[in-house]
C-alpha cells in the first residue's frame, strides 16, 4: 500500500514536524545511545548520522515504530565515500582510472555493504572541482576537471542509488551531491576558508557536476561550510533557491553540513541562532545536521509568524518523500544482523574488484630505461615507511574499514622469492639518520630498489590542508642515501593530493603515483610493478613543479600575454617555470600507443563523428585513454585554452589497432553565460585528440558550428 504523504502530514503535530527536520549524529551528544533513544521516543529526530551498527539502528527504528504516535521510520546516514568494509581507492585515485564502469561498480559494492549494515543514505559523492592540492579534501574529489567530476559524479550516484531514484532497493543508498557550492575554491587552499567566485566561473567550473547529479536523480544535496561572495553557502538564498531550486530544478532534500547553521553566526552573518534558523528555512534548507537549532527555534519562529507552516510542510514533504523512496514505510528494517553477516561471504569478490580499480587508478609517471616492470630475474629490494604500515592507508572517510584488512605490498610480495622486503632499513634510518654498512651492502646487492614513500592517509581529507606539499625531508634524504649505493630506484608514492616531487625526481629512475588505494593496495601494486597488469592511469589533477604555481590547472584562460620565451612582458615567473611537473591527463604505459589516423564525418548540421584509429606499437597489451578537448576563440566569453569534453578508454593488444568513435553535438561544445544559461557560440572550433592534455594539439580537427538560421 503506497502511503499518502499529504495525509500523514495533516495528522502531524507541529513538534512532530519539527522533529523530522532534525538530524542528530556523532559528537553533539557524545554518541551516547541513551540520549538517542530518548530523542526518538520524544519524536525529536528524523534521521541519524554515523550509526554504522545494524543492531543499534534496528533498536532505534523499533522505538520509532512502536513507541511514537505516528510510527514514522528513521533514516540512518553515513559518509560512505569510497567503501564501507571493503575500502576502495580514494576518489582522486579512482578518477585517475578514467573507468566509469569501475567507478560505478565500487559505489554499488559500497552501497550493498553499508545498506546491509543498516545505512540508508550516504553523504557522497563529493563534486567539488579541486584545483588546489594544498586543500586536504582534493583527496575526496574527482580532480580539477569539471567534465570528469560530472561524469564520475553521475557514475557514483547511479552506483549508490541504482537506476530508479524514486525506488531505492534495500541494497542501495540514497546519495548526496556535495558541497554546494564552491567549497574547494577556499582561499590559500585552507579548508573552510572564504570563497569569492564569479557567476561565470560558478556556472562553468563548479555547478555543472551538480546539474548532472540532479538530472541523474540524486536525492539530496549538502550545503557547504564556506562563505560564497559574502554570504555563507548554507544560507545563500541566491544559490540555494534561485539557482539550485529554480534554475537547476532540484526538488530533493537540502541538508546542511555538520553544525553549519550555528557557524553562520561565527561567520558574522547571522546575529543569533534564531536568525540563523529563519534564514536557513527561508533558503529552503530542509534538514539541520547536528546543530539542533531547528529543533530549538522553528516553533518560536512559526509562532511569531516569521516562518510559515507551508514552509515547514514543504520541508517535511521532501523528507518523507526520501523515506518513501527508500521504502521505509513498507520495509523499515531493510537489513538484519544475519543479512549483514551473510554478505561477508562475498567480500573476497568485493576485494577483487577493489584490486581491479586500484590497478587502474595507479599512474606511471616516469619509467626511464624501462626499469619497470621488474622481472623474476631481478633481485628487488623494497624499502620505505609504507611497505607494511597498514594504518597509513586509512583516511578520514575509510568508514568501517579496518587497518588489518589492508593488504600491504610486503604481504602481497611474500611469495616472490626475488622480492626482498627490507622493512628494517627505513626504521633504522629514522633512528640513526643514516644507513648502516650492512644495509648499504644489502641495498647495493639489489638489481632494483623500490622505495615506498609519500604521506599518511590521515594527512589529507577534511581539515587537513597543508602549506607545504613537498615530499618530506626525511624521505628525501632517505632516497638520496639509497641512491648513493644503488641508482636503480623505483619510487612509489602514496598520497592523497599531488605532492611536489622535484627533489626526488632526479634520484628516481621510475615513479609510480599510487595515491591511497584501500584494501587491495599490495596486490594492485605488485601486479603493476611485475607487469602482470600494465598501468593505464592518467592524472586528473596537475602535479605542480613548485607550490608557488598554485593554482595550476590545464584548462586555464590564455590571458592577453601568454608566456613567450622570446618576449619580456608575458605571464610568467622570473624564478620558476610556468609548466607543471606532470600535466592533467598524463600517464605512461609499459607499451606505446600511436594515433594512426583520425577522420571527421558530418552527420547533419551541427553534428559530427570523429573516428580515431589507435595502434599498440609496443610489446605489452594495454589500455589507453584517448581524450577529446575542444578549443574555441571568438565567442561571447573567453573560454579555456582547451576543455576536456569526451574520452574513451580502450584495450589494445600489442601490434593491433582499435577504432574509437566520438560523437560531437552542440552539447559537446556548450558552456554557460553568467546568468547560468546554456549557450553555444557559432563559428570555428578546434577539436584536439590525444592521450594527455599536452599532446592533444598534434591531432587537431576543425569544425564550424553554423548559425541556427543559416540554411546550409
Ligand atoms: C563533515 C563534512 C561532510 C560530511 C559531514 C558528515 O564535516 O564536511 O562532507 O558529510 O560532515 O560527516
Boltz pocket constraint, residues with backbone or C-beta under 6 A from the ligand:
constraints:
  - pocket:
      binder: B
      contacts: [[A, 49], [A, 79], [A, 123], [A, 178], [A, 257], [A, 258], [A, 462]]
      max_distance: 6.0
